[in-house]
């Protein structure tokens, strides 16, 4: 069931319903739904993105993991009887296994600091637990979404903790995609190790290098960004579970925060730690701002690489045409035979989006007041988009572009031979004045540097050939 299929009004005349009650009164809820009245009102109140919580599987599993850890802790501390506790844990395990995800129907952007997300989880878990206990959905006298599933908790510690668990999982996906992209560039660097080309500064001929060196820099820069991203991820492992409403731990018994963190770590396999000051941790969005900044760094670097690929592949006749990108689709509805660099282009667009998401996250973090930031849902949604879209972009760039890049060696060789920049490599052997004279004549006549050096008798053919070896030109011995 998706958000778009949930009716805003339910009639007993056209479908089976049950009646749910909250502080605003009674509402009819579809009998088959595991969510309840709080979720229904949230669906009606927040028709914002059309994307329900179910589109963020990591967050749904994060909520289930937190609720499972809370149930275990409440049982351990004697606050929850075994029958209810076991039913809640079983329902949570089902969600962690991928069941009931379609029941998380609240829009990802919502008012209330995530309360609707928490209540969606509470209601789904409660109603599934009721079934496991032999009761009908909505019979909350036996097991209640607030009194039992949400026991010792508040949205203000459940939601941020689930978000952190979800974000760490998403980062691991992105780290894997970046590693595969790094490997692909490293493989191309090895393949192109001795292919000489002209390096450029300010889009002007500079000095010779190899295409392998150029692609090697892409592998290195991606590797550096992976390390920065892994470092930023460590900050997300600090949680505020046990803080309850504002960080004072009201209605959570002594020892709850420590035990809940331990159980959540066991459930997720993550090295989670409880924040030193839960009041500060409940209102602070600093780790998300930092992470978003690192994601922006990754996006900027990827976009720069894609700019290079598009430029190096420009042509095929009137551009640089130093490399060829794989042809993956027709490029024009009017120009026959045109092929465009569509894969780098789509990665560029993802990068632009991530930069915009960083602005959103920055403003949402700054906009918090006093003991709670009410704008965490848009932070979560923006982070989720940045992480998942970057992951998909890296996978696409790796498989649909980088692995299939070929070098146009003849074009590269010609550009080196005809480049005025070649004289820089000969400058130590000709002297600056003679090298300058050669450069001026080459530029004026259109003749090659090597041709003019031989004509003037400045070097022997053997010596010139040795000096223009790829290994020497590109300084590969370094």
N, C-alpha and C positions, 0 to 999 in steps of 0.2 A: 504494500500500500504506500503510495507516495503522497506528498502534501497536497498535490493538485486534485487528488481524488477524495479528499476528506470534505464532506459537506459542512457548510457553516451552520446549517440548521438540520436537525434530525427529527423525523416524524415516525411515531410508532405505526402509522398507517402503512408506510411503504417499506419498513425494514424492522427487524428485531432490535430492540434497544433495551438498555438498562438505565436506571436513574442514578446519577452521581451527584454528590452534594458538596458544596464548599461554602465559604462565608458569604458569597453573593447569592446563594440559592441553589435550586436544583436544575440540572441539565440532563437531557437525554444523550447517551453515548452509545454508539453501535455495540451491540452485545458481543461481537467477535473481537472488538478492539482491546488490546492490553493496556493502552493508555486510558486516562480518565478525564475528569472535568477540568483539572488544572491545565492539562495538555490541550484540551479542546479550546479553552479560552485563549491560550497562547497562540494557537493556530489562527484563530480569528483576529487576534490583536496584531500579529506580526507577519502580514503577507508581504515580506520585503524582497527577498532574493529568489524565492521559489526553490531554494535548496534546503531540504530538511537535514536534521542532524545525521540521518542515515548516510548522507553523502560524505561524511567524515568518519570513516570506520575506525580510525585510531581513537577518536574522541569517544565514540560509543563504547569501545572496549575499555578505554580509560575510566569512564564512569562505572562500568560494571566491575572493574578491578577494585576501584575505591570502595564500592558498596560491599563487595565480597570481603575486603580487608576489615571494613567497619563491622560487619556482622560477626566475623571471627573474633574481633577484639571485644565486642559487646558480650559474646558468649563467654569468652575467657574471663571477663571481669564480672560475670554473673548478672548482667543487665538484660540478657536475652535468653529465653529458654531454648533448649536444644532443638525442639521440633521446628519452631519458627526460624531459628538460626540456620538450621540445615536446609530448609526450604529456600530461604533467601540465597544462601550460597549456591545451591543447585541452579536456581534461576540465573544467577550471575555467571556461573560456568557455561550455561547454554549460550548466553550472549557473547561471552568470550570466544566460544566456538563458532560464532557467526549466525546464530539463530536469533529471531525476533528483532533483527536490526531494522527491518522495515517499519517497526512500531515507534521508532524515534523520529517523530514527524514535525517537531517544532522547528521553525526557521532558524538558521544558524545565526542570524543577526536579530537580536531581541532586546527589549528593555528589561530592567530588573536584575542586571549583573549576573545573568546566568541562572536565575531561579527557575525559569521555565524549563531549561535543560535538565536541571536537577530533579524537578518534579516529574518530567517525562520519564526519567530513569526510575524514580521512586515508584511511579504508578505501574510501569511495565513490569518491574521486578516483583512488586507486591501481587499483582494479578496472576503472574505466572506461578509465584510461590503459593498462592491460594489454590490454584489448580493442583499443584503437587501435593497439597495437604488434603485434597478431596473436596474443596469448596468451589463455589462459582465466583467468577470475576465480580468485583465490586462488593463482596461480602467482607467489608473491612473490619467488622467486629472481631474477626478471627486473626487478621494480620493487616496492619494499616501502613500505607505509604509513608506517613510522617512518623507515627509512633514507633514503628519497628524498623522499616527499611532506612529511615533517616535518623535513627536513634543516635544520639551523641554527636550529631553533625549539623552543619549549616551549609547552605549553598556556598557561603563565602570561604569555606575550606574544601568542600567537595569539588566544586567546579574548577578552581585554580589547580588543585592537585591532579585532577583528571586531565586537564589541559597540558600539564607538564609531562605526564606519562605519555599522552598522545603525541606531543611535540618531539619528545626523545625518539619515539618510534619512527616518526616522519623523517627526522634528521638521519637516522640510520639508513633509511631508504635512499636519501639524497647522497649520503657518503658513498654508498655502494655504486650509485650511478656516476658520481664524479670519479671514482676509482677506475671504472671501466673506460670512461672518456680519457683519463690520464694515460691508461695503458694503450689505448688506440693511437694517441698522439706519439707516445714513446715508440711504438712499433713503426709509425711513419718516419719518425726521426732516424731510426736505424736504417730503414729502407732508403732514405734520401741522403744518407751520410756523406756521400762524395759528389752529390749533384751541386755544382757551383752555380751561384746566381749573384746578382747585385743586391747588396743591402741598401736600404734607403733611409734617409732622415729628412723630415719635412717634405716627403714625397719626391725628393730629388736623389739622384744617384749618390751613393756614399762610397762604400768599399765592398769588395767581394766577401761573400760568406757562402755557406751551403744551405740548401733547402732543409737538410737534416737539422742544422743548428736552429733554423727558424722554427721548425716544428717541435724541436726539443724544448724551446722556451715555453711553448703552450703546455706541454706535459708538466714542466716544473711549476708554472704558475698555478695550474689546477691542483697540483700536489700541495702547494703552500696553502691554498684556500681550504683544502680538506682539513689540514691541521688546525687552521683558525676556526673552522666550523666545529671540529671536535672539541676544541677548547671551550667555545661558547656553549656547547651542549652540557658541559659539566655544571654550569650555573643553573640549568633547568632541573637538575636532580635534587635541588633543595625544595622541600614542600612545607605547606602550612597545615596539613591535616591534623585536626585536634584543636585548631584555633577557634572553631565555631564562628560566631557572628562577626566579631571584630578583632579576635586574637587573644582575648582574655581566657578562652576555653570554657566559658559559661555553659553548663549542662553536659560537659564532658568530664568524666571522673578522673581522679589522679591516675597517672600512668597510661591514660588512653592514647595520647599523642605518640608516645614511644612505641606502644604495642601496635598501633595502627600502622605506623611507618614500617615496622618490622614485617607485619603480615603483608603489606602492599609490596614491599621489596621481594618477599618470597613469591608472591603471585606473579609479579611482572619480570622478575629476574634482574631488576635494576638496583644499583647501589644508591638508594634514596637516603636522604638525611633530613631530619626535622630542622627547620630554621631556628636559629638561636633566639630570636625575638619574634614571636608569632604575631604581635600587633603590627610591627613594621612589615613583616612578610605579607600580611593580608592586604596591605594597601600598596605595596611596592610592585611596579611593573618593570623595574630596571633590567632584569634578566631578559625580558622579551624585547626591550628596546635594543639591548646589546646584540642579541641574536639576529634581530631584523637588520641591524647594521652590517653584520657579517654576511647575511644573505644578500644584501645589496652589493657588498664587495664581490661576492661570487658572481652576481648578475652582471656587474660592470665589467669584470674581467672576461666573462664568457662573451659578452656583447662585443668587446674589443677584438677578441679572437675571431668572431664571426665577421666583423668588419674587414679584418685582414683577409679572411678566406674569400669573401666576396670580391675584394679588390684584386687579389692575386689571380682569381679565376675570371676576371672581367674580360670581355671580348665577345665572341672567340677570335675576331680578327682585329678589331679596333681598340682592344684593351690591353692589359698586361699579359693575360693568357699564360701565366707561368705554371699554373696548375689547372687541372680539370676536376670539377666536382661531379659526382655521379648524377646522371640524368634520371630524375625520378618522376617527372611529369612534364607535359607540354607547358610552354611558358606564355602563350598568347592566343587569344581568340581571333587575332587579325594578322599576326606576323608568322607566317609558316616557318617551322623549323626552329623557332626561338625556345631556348631553354633558360630558365631563371634559377638563381641560387636560393630556392624556396626554403631549404632546411635552415641555413644560416639566418634567413629572414625571419622565420618563425621564432628562432631562439632570441634574436634581437627583440622581438615583440614581447616575449616573456620577460626579458630583462627590463624593458620599459615598465611593465606591470609591477615587477618586484620593487623597483625604485618608487613607484607610486604607493605601493603597499607600505613601504617604509615610512612615508610621510603620514599615512593614516595611523600607523602604529604609534608614531611619535606624538601626534596630536592627541590620540586617545589616552596614551599614558600620561601626558601632561594634564589632560582634562579631569583627572580624578580629584576628588575632594575628601579631605579628612581621612576617616578610617577605612574607606573602601573605594575602589575604582569601579564605577558602574558600567564602564565601556569595554570591559574585557571581551565580550562576545565579538566585537568588531576587530579587536586585536587577534583573537583566536582565528577568526575567519581569514583575516589578511595573512597571518602566518601560514595557515593551512594552504592557502592559494600559492603563496611564494614557494613553500617547500615542495608541494606536489607538482606544481607547474615547472619548477626548476628540475625536479627529478625527471619528469617526462621529457623536458627539453634536452637534458643531457643524454638520455637514452636514445632519443631520436637523432641527435647530432652524431652520436657514436655510430649507430647502426645504419643510418640512412645517408650519411655524408662522409665522416672522417675515414672509415675503413675502406671506402671506395675511391679516395683521392689518388690521382695519378699526377706525375710530374711531366711537364712538357719540356724535356731535356734540350731539344734542339733550340727552342725559343730561349731558354735560360742561357745556353752557351752563347748564342748570338748577342744577347743583351750584355753579357760580360765583355765579349770581344769588342763591341761597339761603344761601350760606356767610357766616358771621359774619366769616370771614377777609378778605372783600372790603373791610371797613372799614379794614384796614391800608393799602390802596392810597390811601384818601381821607384818612388821618390828617394828612398835611402840609397839607391844604387845609381841614380842619375843626377841627384842634387836638385834642390828646390827650383832653381832658375831654369834648368833644362827641362824638368818635369812640367813647369808652368808653360814653357814655350810649346812643348808637345801637346799639352791640353788645349791651348789656344788654337793651334793649327788643326787639331782633330775636330774641334767644335766648328771651326770655320769651313773646313773642307768636307766634313762628313766621313773622313777616313778613320781607320782604326788606330788606336794607340800603339799596338804592337807593330803594325806596318810602318808607322813613322819612326819608331825607335830603330828598327832594322835599317830603314832607308838612310837614316843619319849616321849609322854605324856606332851608335851609343852602346850597344850590347851585341854579343854574338847570338846567333840563332839558338845555339845550345844553351847559353846562359839564360836567354829570355825564356826558353821553354821550361827550364828548371824553375825560374822565378814565378812562372805562371801556373805551376802545378796546383791542382785543387787543394792539396794538403797545405801548401805554403800560403796560397791566396786566402784561405779561410782560417789559417792559423790553427789547424786541427791538432797540432801537437800539444796545445795548451790544455 
